[in-house]
């Protein structure tokens, strides 16, 4: 039985909740037990935001994550706040465009991905979140990479269907990094 706890954290407006929602839907589509718990400050855009995603082969007892297996840090305050909570042997995925600090822990695997710069270079400046999510998909074994388009189609509203393809491209950039 496998359970992976993922914490995605950054500023409001960076797509933290969307990335978590995508991973939760991905788990649902692949018959996993899932939990998605958003958390954000009163300011929303520009304030702090994080979300917890649990992907499991068994029922999820609580959506609260205290020791994430995977941390996605999209800004320095989030990295500083959660770096010590990551389980030994866990993974930390960092947007190195916005975070120049290095993780000093030696008991975790750290990936520095210039996601914001990659998104800008690719022409979809708001999709650094999905680039980092693509790397998450590469590093976890709970869900397969295949079927991203179908997963996005399941929860992106029809009026925003034109964004599905660029989200798929962003996921691929992160997966290949």
PAKOLVEX-776694 format. One line per field, with one value per residue (C-alpha): chain; x, y, z. Coordinates in pm, 1 decimal, padded with zeros to 6 digits. Layout:
chain = [A|...]
px = [X|...]
py = [Y|...]
pz = [Z|...]
***
This chain:
chain = [A|A|A|A|A|A|A|A|A|A|A|A|A|A|A|A|A|A|A|A|A|A|A|A|A|A|A|A|A|A|A|A|A|A|A|A|A|A|A|A|A|A|A|A|A|A|A|A|A|A|A|A|A|A|A|A|A|A|A|A|A|A|A|A|A|A|A|A|A|A|A|A|A|A|A|A|A|A|A|A|A|A|A|A|A|A|A|A|A|A|A|A|A|A|A|A|A|A|A|A|A|A|A|A|A|A|A|A|A|A|A|A|A|A|A|A|A|A|A|A|A|A|A|A|A|A|A|A|A|A|A|A|A|A|A|A|A|A|A|A|A|A|A|A|A|A|A|A|A|A|A|A|A|A|A|A|A|A|A|A|A|A|A|A|A|A|A|A|A|A|A|A|A|A|A|A|A]
px = [00000.0|00135.9|00050.2|00222.3|00165.8|00239.5|00252.4|00254.6|00324.7|00376.9|00212.0|-00154.4|-00185.1|00095.1|-00147.2|-00069.4|-00429.4|-00472.3|-00160.5|-00288.8|-00631.5|-00474.3|-00281.8|-00595.3|-00797.5|-00511.4|-00537.6|-00915.4|-00892.4|-00643.4|-00863.7|-00661.5|-00800.0|-00732.0|-00751.0|-00707.8|-00700.5|-00640.0|-00514.3|-00462.1|-00428.2|-00703.3|-00527.3|-00555.5|-00356.9|-00017.8|-00076.0|00047.9|-00116.7|-00058.2|-00244.1|-00208.0|-00265.7|-00269.9|-00263.1|-00319.6|-00412.6|-00623.4|-00880.5|-00737.1|-00808.3|-00719.0|-00642.2|-00391.9|-00026.3|00238.8|00527.7|00504.7|00684.2|00705.9|00732.2|00689.9|00817.3|00730.2|00871.4|01132.8|00892.1|00728.0|01060.6|01170.5|00841.6|00816.2|01169.0|01219.4|00881.5|00964.8|01004.9|01358.1|01399.2|01143.9|01171.4|01180.1|01107.9|01205.1|01136.7|01497.7|01402.1|01241.2|01440.6|01817.2|01858.7|01997.5|01856.5|02112.7|01942.0|02121.5|01842.1|01613.3|01642.2|01626.0|01542.3|01612.6|01400.3|01393.5|01019.8|00924.4|01198.2|01111.2|00745.1|00842.3|01075.3|00803.0|00547.5|00315.2|00430.0|00159.8|00232.3|00541.6|00309.6|00243.2|00611.3|00681.7|00384.5|00531.8|00845.3|00629.0|00472.7|00820.3|00934.8|00635.6|00507.2|00151.6|00006.0|00121.6|00218.1|-00016.7|-00363.2|-00280.4|-00502.0|-00799.0|-00739.3|-00731.2|-01046.2|-01221.0|-01197.4|-01108.8|-01430.5|-01534.9|-01485.0|-01114.3|-01067.0|-00813.9|-00573.1|-00560.5|-00291.5|-00053.7|-00097.2|00001.7|00307.5|00406.6|00370.1|00594.8|00862.6|00876.4|00867.9|01158.9|01372.0]
py = [00000.0|00339.2|00688.6|01007.5|01341.2|01646.8|02006.6|02284.4|02633.2|02984.5|03322.7|03360.2|03396.3|03150.8|02866.8|02669.7|02555.6|02474.0|02253.3|02068.8|02028.9|01882.7|01624.2|01534.1|01488.2|01285.4|01053.9|01029.2|00942.9|00669.4|00523.0|00649.3|00766.4|01139.5|01445.3|01807.6|02073.6|02435.7|02696.6|03064.3|03392.3|03654.1|03854.0|03573.0|03708.9|03807.2|03648.9|03307.6|02998.9|02628.8|02310.8|01958.1|01664.9|01305.9|01022.1|00678.8|00318.4|00317.5|00556.5|00887.5|00933.2|01302.6|01570.2|01736.0|01691.9|01748.4|01562.2|01590.3|01338.5|01603.6|01980.5|02213.1|02556.7|02842.8|03123.0|03169.1|03217.9|02883.8|02704.4|02851.4|02761.5|02398.6|02274.3|02117.4|01942.4|01724.1|01357.9|01218.7|01059.9|01304.6|01533.8|01912.6|02079.9|02446.7|02723.8|02839.0|03147.2|03294.2|03114.8|03144.1|02973.9|02621.4|02345.2|02237.5|01912.8|01602.4|01355.1|01476.6|01492.8|01849.6|01963.2|02322.0|02406.9|02758.6|02718.7|03085.7|03156.1|02843.0|02950.0|03298.9|03158.6|02922.0|03201.7|03097.1|03313.1|03203.2|02830.3|02785.8|02591.5|02331.6|02303.4|02216.3|01978.1|01801.0|01736.6|01603.7|01355.9|01241.6|01189.7|01011.8|00667.1|00703.2|00817.4|00777.4|01064.7|00953.3|01103.5|01461.7|01609.5|01399.6|01498.9|01868.2|01829.1|01682.0|01998.9|02298.1|02482.2|02469.9|02846.7|02793.8|02484.4|02679.1|02654.3|02274.6|02239.2|02496.4|02329.7|01998.8|02167.0|02310.2|01968.6|01819.3|02086.9|02003.7|01628.6|01651.8|01886.8]
pz = [00000.0|-00102.6|00016.6|-00095.4|00074.2|-00139.9|-00019.6|-00280.8|-00148.0|-00283.8|-00321.0|-00412.5|-00789.0|-00869.9|-00938.5|-00623.5|-00576.2|-00946.4|-00943.3|-00638.1|-00790.0|-01103.9|-00899.2|-00702.9|-01022.6|-01169.3|-00871.0|-00904.9|-01273.9|-01185.5|-00909.8|-00614.1|-00284.7|-00274.9|-00056.9|-00168.1|00101.2|-00000.8|00243.4|00171.2|00352.6|00354.0|00082.0|-00179.4|-00476.2|-00341.6|-00000.4|00101.4|-00040.5|-00009.2|-00067.0|00055.2|-00176.2|-00061.7|-00315.3|-00166.3|-00234.7|00082.2|00228.7|00348.8|00719.0|00741.8|00482.1|00716.6|00618.8|00883.2|00717.1|00338.5|00116.9|-00156.3|-00114.7|-00411.5|-00310.8|-00544.1|-00327.0|-00054.8|00240.6|00153.7|00132.9|00465.4|00631.3|00514.7|00436.6|00779.0|00771.1|00468.3|00557.6|00547.3|00204.2|00064.2|-00235.9|-00254.8|-00588.2|-00599.9|-00851.1|-00872.1|-01074.5|-00763.3|-00492.5|-00485.8|-00146.8|-00131.3|00085.3|00343.0|00439.0|00313.7|00386.4|00104.4|-00272.2|-00404.9|-00758.1|-00861.3|-01165.0|-01315.1|-01376.7|-01392.5|-01647.6|-01845.5|-01857.0|-01972.9|-02241.4|-02365.1|-02391.9|-02110.4|-01822.2|-01578.0|-01596.3|-01378.5|-01147.4|-01415.1|-01505.8|-01142.4|-01141.0|-01442.9|-01235.2|-00951.5|-01194.5|-01298.5|-00939.8|-00784.8|-00873.5|-00744.5|-01076.4|-01434.0|-01659.6|-01935.8|-01961.0|-01863.3|-02133.1|-02020.7|-01659.2|-01749.7|-01958.8|-01653.7|-01446.1|-01662.6|-01752.0|-02118.7|-02151.8|-02076.5|-02293.5|-02502.0|-02205.5|-02197.6|-02463.3|-02308.9|-01968.9|-02131.4|-02284.0|-01945.3|-01779.9|-02048.3|-01993.5|-01623.3|-01680.6|-01924.4|-01711.9]
***
